[in-house]
Amino acid sequence: MVAGLEDPTTGAILLDGALANQLPPRDRRIAMVFQDFALYPHMTVGDNIGFPLRLSGVEPAPRAERVADVASALGIGDVLGRKPSQLSGGQRQRVAMGRAIVRRPGLFLMDEPLSNLDSGLRAELRAEISGLVHELGVSCMYVTHDQAEALTMADRVAIMRKGVLQDVGTPTEVYGKPATLYVAAFLGSPRMNLLEASVYVHLDRYVQLNLGEQSLYLRWDDIRARAVSHYHGERIVVGIRAEALMPVAPDTPGDVLQGRIRYLEHHGHESLAFVDIGATAVVVDELGGAPADIEANGARGLRRFGHVFSRLSGKEKVETQGATTTTAQKTSVFSDGRHHRRPAELAVRLAPYPQVTGGHPLAVQVRMDALHFFDDRGDRIDVGRR
């Protein structure tokens, strides 16, 4: 739609503040970089890069000069005479980027341009694209399923799920204060621990969060306690990232959770321990299909959690500026009030190759100021929402 290849059903597309809904694609000053490179196989690298300039009627001499400048900046100045079949995947992607850059567009559209490359080359080109975009001073709309690309390259991130905008903000904002349960589950490695918690308010003292047989206590002077206290007697979702957990001695005072290590993952620079604390995890099913081990029993008391997943899967109505529209109907196993439940495996960061194994007891201290809270609709419970 931004490129003009599809017409939006509703809404306006503004380019530099000017309405562009009816503007022909050729007049939008937009360049696209595709996932599959889309190079002309019978043309040389130089001809591929210079093709948009030839269509625009640029004379051969200035055209060759601009092609050489772009190729040099992308590190492919020595392969201008080769055909695409003689290039590596990384070189072909650089050619595709060069063809877009040489037009000097007002906007880049990049559709997962690095997904066909190996991980090492992706990291290299990620840095190159970021540097080039900032050097050229041109806005870039970049589509990716890789959260690392989104968080490291973008100035602003928009997270969508099945056509519904979930959150938008700087990488720090969407990571530090995810607006919905889906965003919380999607961003971060390891993923955020999402736990069912029942809320019990001790007025003017603390809010007790019961996680199975263990509890955390949110002090009453914590600014978030008043917002969470509205859910007294109900269940909410508590999100805990691995960086908010620190292994401690079992008798350490404070907000400590006890459990046993189910298994370990060794990553060289660190190890991840997955700890069973006797709590229940909330799992956002990204595909909307029925997991094989859905637990039907005992779900009646958690019926309100069904709204989380029906909203995130696009089944409920969305209010937009005075008009009510219904998003596309999607099959969801959670629409009947059930959700995918399983024992929580709390991800905890440990030193590389620690002297513990599966089955060992582990106590972790929780940073209460780093907790995230979500209601039964999957929306963030917080004060001072951005």
ABEGO torsion letter per residue (X at the ends): XAAGABBBABEBBBBGGBBAAABBAAAAGBBBBBAAGGBBAABBAAAAAAAAAAAAGBBAAAAAAAAAAAAAAAGAAAAAABBAAABBAAAAAAAAAAAAAAAGBABBBBBGAAAABBAAAAAAAAAAAAAAAAAAGBBBBBBBABAAAAAAABABBBBBBGGBBABBEBAAAAAABBABAAAAAABEOBBBBBBBBBBBBBBGABBBBBBEABBBBBBAABAAAAAAAAABGBBBBBBBBAAABBBBBAABBEBBBBBBBABBBBAGABBBBBBBAGBBBBBBBAAGBBBAABBABGAAAAAAAAAAAAAAAGABBBBBGGBBBBBBBBBBAAAAGBBBBBBBBBBBBBBBGBABBBGBBBBBBBBAAABBBBBAAGBBBBBGBX
